[in-house]
Amino acid sequence: MLSKLALFTLLLPSALATTSEVIAMGGAGNGANLDWASLTYDESSVVSASNVTLTAAPKASNKFSSVSLDGALQLTARIAGDKMYAYMSGDAPAESGCCAGILRAFETDGSYSDTDLVELVSDLFSEVTDWAYATHTFDIVDGVAYMMIQYEEPSLNNAKADAIVALDLETGEVVKTADGDSYFSFFEKLATDSTAAVDTIFSIQHYATSRRRLQGPPGPSGSTEEWHGNGILPFTSVDGTRLFAITHRTMNECVVMSDPWQTVGGGRILQRFGNPGIYSSSGSSTSSHVFGMEDVSSGNWNGMHNAYYAVSPTDGRESITVFVNSNGGSSSALYEFDLKLVSEDSVLAGDLDDSVFDTAYRTLELPFSTGSQGGARPIGPMVDGKNVYVVAGGGSNTGITVVSQDGESMNYNPSSSSVYDPFVYYTL
Ligand SMILES: *[C@@H]1O[C@H](CO)[C@@H](O)[C@H](O)[C@H]1NC(C)=O
């Protein structure tokens, strides 16, 4: 039998640091009702998936339990205060994870209002192309939604390229970048058509092509796409710098840049992580960069999705966690790499090679494999060697899984539907 004192000391620490999250399980095409998970853990001591509780979220503790989507999710949602915003298909075309035609804002009573993204985005790009749509993900900071956009770029022979549009959720107005642009195009601001490896370190290679293949380097059929932007992450680092991270599925990489909405001439590449390809001017693969991690370019390592910024309460590291569809073997994987910003100006010409983006990172093979969607974020004290992550199963239809470096895992999967990312949550 426990003494009163022993009982007190057993209960007190966990009672003080218990975190309860309510997580929306949304993914491609989820219909009327979302599943909601409840994730509970002790914030200061969780070092293993075996330390968490992962169950259905009780209706009584879920402020969004009245929400019915009234359409198909495309592909994910975000919660900001007492509202949940969701990308919905609407009238937009459906191809390879694109496109969202509506940004739907739900109140906690289930009522909603819509922003027509088809009209909004096509107006912004009308002088460039008649094919431009919101795609994959958006994220909200200070009442502004930053949305990933896919559009046909005439200078690339109408290959699809990526851009970011910022929408003030209060006024419904588009927020221009510090340079005065209505959108931030990766092709216009970050790209080079040089085929020299050294030129594609602080710039992202794009090329005009008449050969076509869906999503990747050109081939015989389908439409060419450079480079399937999906994750978008506006964030502020510990020293107060506003930054953006984005992920390119078919470049197998995460790119961190200065925030084009904060600084004139913003949108400068400061870090890359992954194994992006290097191509000839006709689009044949010649080799790959190795940025920040091991060289995996010879294996079937591919499909980077989503980005999540976190600061370790234990060692203070600032990191970004990304999801990778294939780790080259039979599993999907997550990578958590340390933020380590390098400006191009600070690198001497003779020192410019892939090692400028060297950084510390950790990786974990996941207990499932998916060729589409997926996302991950760390929770708890983030003790190196004992890290714990919440992971979305994407197209594997395995729901939400908590994994940890000790090899334990915990899964919640009530209806085998896809979950795009584990970022749609709030804390009780
Ligand atoms: C967390 O899990 C580890 C590994 O299973 C275990 O040793 C530890 O006792 C657990 N901690 C708590 C607070 O339950």
The ligand as an SDF file (V2000), in Angstrom:
LIG
                    3D

 14 14  0  0  0  0  0  0  0  0999 V2000
    8.0170    5.7150  -20.4140 C   0  0  0  0  0  0  0  0  0  0  0  0
    8.3760    4.5820  -21.1700 O   0  0  0  0  0  0  0  0  0  0  0  0
    9.6180    4.0330  -20.7800 C   0  0  0  0  0  0  0  0  0  0  0  0
    9.9640    2.9510  -21.8110 C   0  0  0  0  0  0  0  0  0  0  0  0
    8.8910    2.0340  -21.9620 O   0  0  0  0  0  0  0  0  0  0  0  0
    9.5120    3.5050  -19.3590 C   0  0  0  0  0  0  0  0  0  0  0  0
   10.7510    2.9770  -18.9480 O   0  0  0  0  0  0  0  0  0  0  0  0
    9.1030    4.6560  -18.4450 C   0  0  0  0  0  0  0  0  0  0  0  0
    8.8670    4.1620  -17.1570 O   0  0  0  0  0  0  0  0  0  0  0  0
    7.8430    5.3270  -18.9490 C   0  0  0  0  0  0  0  0  0  0  0  0
    7.6050    6.5190  -18.1630 N   0  0  0  0  0  0  0  0  0  0  0  0
    6.4450    6.7470  -17.5900 C   0  0  0  0  0  0  0  0  0  0  0  0
    6.3350    8.0270  -16.8320 C   0  0  0  0  0  0  0  0  0  0  0  0
    5.5070    5.9660  -17.6510 O   0  0  0  0  0  0  0  0  0  0  0  0
  1  2  1  0
  1 10  1  0
  2  3  1  0
  3  4  1  0
  3  6  1  0
  4  5  1  0
  6  7  1  0
  6  8  1  0
  8  9  1  0
  8 10  1  0
 10 11  1  0
 11 12  1  0
 12 13  1  0
 12 14  2  0
M  END
$$$$
